[in-house]
């Protein structure tokens, strides 16, 4: 909500005093939730990017486990 208010024109200083959150925290939230446009017209946030990276790492680990399992089962 605070990020939406900031993006609609309310200053970080006013939001800070009204909600009791530091300006630095507000700027971090704004940066974290700022959408990044893609070539196809869609957008994503840096948080979405981090989630995708974690998911990709998990899938890569699963693939490595499956490769090792295939090696074990093909030997028998």
C-alpha positions in Angstrom: 0.0 0.0 0.0 2.8 2.4 0.9 4.6 1.7 -2.4 1.3 2.4 -4.3 0.9 5.7 -2.4 4.6 6.6 -3.3 4.0 5.7 -6.9 0.9 7.8 -7.0 2.9 10.9 -6.0 3.0 11.0 -2.2 6.6 11.8 -1.0 8.6 9.2 1.0 9.0 11.8 3.7 5.3 12.2 4.1 4.7 8.4 4.1 7.5 8.0 6.6 6.0 10.3 9.1 2.4 9.1 8.5 3.1 5.4 8.8 6.2 5.3 11.0 8.4 3.6 8.4 11.9 5.0 7.6 12.4 6.6 4.2 15.2 4.2 3.4 12.8 1.3 4.0 10.2 2.9 1.6 12.8 3.3 -1.1 13.9 -0.3 -0.7 10.3 -1.5 -1.1 9.9 0.7 -4.1 13.0 -0.7 -5.7 12.0 -4.3 -4.8 8.5 -4.0 -6.3 9.4 -1.8 -9.3 8.2 -3.7 -12.5 10.8 -4.4 -15.2 9.3 -4.2 -18.7 9.9 -7.1 -21.1 10.0 -7.0 -24.9 6.7 -8.7 -25.2 4.9 -6.0 -23.2 4.7 -8.0 -20.0 6.7 -7.0 -16.8 8.1 -8.6 -13.7 9.6 -7.4 -10.5 13.1 -8.2 -9.1 11.3 -10.3 -6.5 9.8 -12.4 -9.3 13.2 -12.7 -10.9 14.7 -14.1 -7.6 11.8 -16.6 -7.3 12.5 -17.8 -10.8 16.2 -18.2 -10.1 15.4 -20.3 -7.0 13.0 -22.4 -9.0 15.5 -22.9 -11.8 18.2 -24.0 -9.2 15.8 -26.5 -7.6 14.9 -28.0 -11.0 18.6 -28.2 -12.0 19.3 -30.1 -8.7 16.4 -32.4 -9.4 17.7 -33.1 -12.9 21.1 -34.0 -11.5 19.6 -36.4 -9.0 17.6 -38.0 -11.8 20.7 -38.3 -14.0 22.5 -40.1 -11.2 19.6 -42.4 -10.6 19.5 -43.3 -14.3 23.1 -44.2 -14.2 22.5 -46.5 -11.2 19.5 -48.2 -12.7 21.0 -48.7 -16.1 24.0 -50.6 -14.5 21.7 -53.2 -13.0 
